[in-house]
Amino acid sequence: MRDSYLTIEQESEGFYKEKGSKFLAFAYPVTSEEEIKAKLDGLRKEYYDARHHCYGYIYGHEGEYFRANDDGEPGHSAGDPILGQIKSRELTNTLVVVIRYFGGTKLGVSGLIGAYKAAAAEALDANEIVKKDISERFRFAFPYEEMNTIMKLVKDLNLKILNQGYDEQCTLDVEVIVSTVLTMEEKVDLMQKMGNKLSFKLLGDN
């Protein structure tokens, strides 16, 4: 099971020029279709006079969602080269848009492929590639007298504490790397069988 993935740290830009045509490239970290649509809509409004807004994206921890769009350019001459640059860096949660201003001279399919590839590479190379953990969030519930037991579990499994609560019943929210979840569940199950009063539930993933 994968417990991490590579993505870009922030927004970045690139530029490429070929025979008068200008290619403006924009790279964004994204995690959903809604984010992607918002970025595309924003660029279309800002660069409304451009002939083509081509893009490629991949998102999901396993890179399970992806798309390439040529936006009127010859088939597979724009979106695929852009997507290829994201894939070659083994990135996910990444959108790259390349906007073309036509310069009056046709580049041909091979010329377009090279131009869109170069522009996308410029935007990605201007960014920072970061490794992010794939994790899930859990909430422990327990009486105060179990605090030391819980904190030992947190230390042993190197869990990240997100939030703590001290009402009638104590709560502890932790972030757990996915590859550690099964081990944690087994340890908690054993602790419960030994009489420790604690429970936990999944809050969601990160």
C-alpha positions in Angstrom: 0.0 0.0 0.0 1.3 3.4 -0.9 1.6 5.8 2.0 2.9 8.9 0.2 2.7 10.6 -3.2 4.5 13.4 -5.1 2.8 16.7 -6.0 3.8 20.3 -6.6 4.0 22.8 -3.7 2.4 25.9 -5.2 1.3 27.7 -8.4 3.9 28.3 -11.0 4.3 29.6 -14.5 6.2 28.9 -17.7 6.6 30.5 -21.1 7.6 29.2 -24.6 7.7 30.9 -28.0 7.8 29.2 -31.4 7.6 31.0 -34.8 5.6 33.8 -33.3 3.2 31.7 -31.3 3.3 32.3 -27.6 2.6 29.5 -25.1 1.8 30.6 -21.5 1.9 27.7 -19.0 0.3 27.5 -15.5 0.8 24.7 -13.0 -1.5 24.3 -10.0 -1.8 21.9 -7.1 -5.4 20.5 -7.1 -7.4 17.8 -5.4 -10.8 17.9 -7.1 -12.8 18.5 -10.2 -14.2 21.6 -8.6 -10.8 23.1 -8.1 -9.8 22.2 -11.7 -12.9 23.8 -13.1 -12.3 27.0 -11.1 -8.7 27.3 -12.3 -9.8 26.8 -15.9 -12.7 29.3 -15.7 -10.4 31.9 -14.1 -7.8 31.5 -16.9 -10.4 31.6 -19.6 -11.7 34.9 -18.2 -8.3 36.4 -17.9 -6.9 35.2 -21.2 -10.3 35.5 -23.1 -8.5 36.5 -26.3 -6.3 33.4 -26.6 -7.1 30.8 -29.3 -6.5 27.7 -27.2 -6.6 26.8 -23.5 -5.2 23.2 -23.5 -4.6 21.2 -20.3 -3.7 18.0 -18.6 -4.3 16.9 -15.0 -3.9 14.0 -12.6 -5.4 13.8 -9.1 -6.1 11.2 -6.5 -3.6 9.5 -4.2 -3.1 6.7 -6.8 -3.4 9.1 -9.7 -6.7 7.5 -10.6 -8.3 10.6 -12.1 -6.7 12.1 -15.2 -7.6 13.9 -18.4 -6.0 15.6 -21.4 -7.7 18.3 -23.5 -6.5 19.7 -26.8 -9.1 22.5 -26.9 -9.3 22.7 -30.7 -5.7 21.8 -31.5 -5.1 18.6 -33.7 -5.8 15.4 -31.8 -3.2 14.5 -29.1 -0.9 17.4 -30.0 -1.5 19.5 -26.9 -3.2 17.8 -24.0 -1.2 14.5 -24.2 2.2 16.3 -24.2 1.1 18.3 -21.2 -0.2 15.3 -19.3 3.0 13.4 -20.3 5.1 16.0 -18.4 3.1 15.5 -15.3 3.4 11.7 -15.6 7.1 11.8 -16.3 7.7 13.5 -12.9 5.4 10.9 -11.3 3.1 13.6 -9.9 -0.5 13.6 -8.9 -2.9 16.3 -7.6 -1.5 18.5 -10.4 -3.1 20.6 -13.2 -1.1 22.2 -16.0 -2.8 24.6 -18.5 -1.0 25.9 -21.5 -2.6 28.9 -23.3 -1.6 29.6 -26.9 -1.6 32.8 -28.8 -1.3 32.0 -32.5 1.6 33.8 -34.2 0.5 33.5 -37.8 2.7 30.5 -38.7 1.4 26.9 -38.4 3.7 24.7 -36.5 2.4 21.3 -37.6 1.5 18.4 -35.3 5.1 17.6 -34.3 5.8 21.3 -33.7 2.8 21.6 -31.5 3.7 18.6 -29.5 7.2 20.0 -28.9 5.9 23.4 -27.9 3.2 22.2 -25.5 5.6 19.8 -23.9 8.3 22.5 -23.5 5.8 25.0 -22.0 4.4 22.5 -19.5 8.0 21.5 -18.6 8.8 25.2 -17.9 5.9 25.6 -15.5 6.7 22.4 -13.6 10.4 23.0 -13.5 9.7 26.4 -11.9 7.8 24.6 -9.1 8.9 22.5 -6.1 8.1 18.8 -6.0 7.1 17.7 -2.5 6.3 14.3 -1.0 3.1 14.1 1.0 1.9 11.4 3.3 -1.4 9.6 2.7 -3.1 9.4 6.1 -6.4 8.9 7.9 -7.7 10.7 10.9 -9.0 8.8 14.0 -10.6 9.9 17.3 -9.8 8.0 20.5 -12.3 8.2 23.3 -11.2 7.1 26.8 -11.5 7.9 30.6 -8.7 10.1 32.0 -7.0 7.1 33.8 -6.2 5.6 30.4 -4.2 8.7 29.3 -0.8 7.2 29.8 -1.8 4.1 27.9 -3.0 6.1 25.0 0.1 8.4 24.9 2.3 5.3 24.9 0.4 4.0 21.8 0.8 7.4 20.2 4.6 7.4 20.8 5.1 3.8 19.8 3.4 4.2 16.4 4.6 7.8 15.9 1.1 9.1 15.5 0.5 12.8 14.9 -1.8 14.5 17.5 -4.3 16.9 15.9 -6.6 17.8 18.8 -7.2 16.9 22.4 -10.4 17.2 24.5 -10.9 16.8 28.3 -14.6 16.7 29.1 -16.3 13.9 31.0 -14.6 11.6 28.6 -11.2 12.4 27.0 -10.8 12.5 23.3 -7.7 12.5 21.1 -7.7 13.1 17.4 -4.7 11.6 15.6 -3.4 11.4 12.0 -2.2 7.9 11.0 -0.1 7.0 8.0 -2.2 4.4 6.0 0.4 1.7 6.3 0.3 2.0 10.1 -3.6 1.8 10.4 -3.7 -2.1 10.6 -1.0 -2.2 13.2 -2.8 0.4 15.3 -6.1 -1.5 15.0 -4.4 -4.7 16.1 -2.8 -3.0 19.1 -6.1 -1.3 20.2 -8.0 -4.6 19.8 -5.4 -6.3 22.1 -5.6 -3.5 24.6 -9.4 -3.7 24.7 -9.2 -7.5 25.3 -6.8 -6.8 28.2 -9.4 -4.5 29.8 -8.3 -1.1 28.7 -11.3 1.2 28.4 -10.9 3.0 25.0 -12.5 3.2 21.6 -11.8 4.8 18.4 -13.5 5.8 15.1 -12.5 7.0 11.7 -13.0 10.7 11.1 -12.0 10.8 7.5 -8.9 10.8 5.3 -6.3 13.4 4.5 
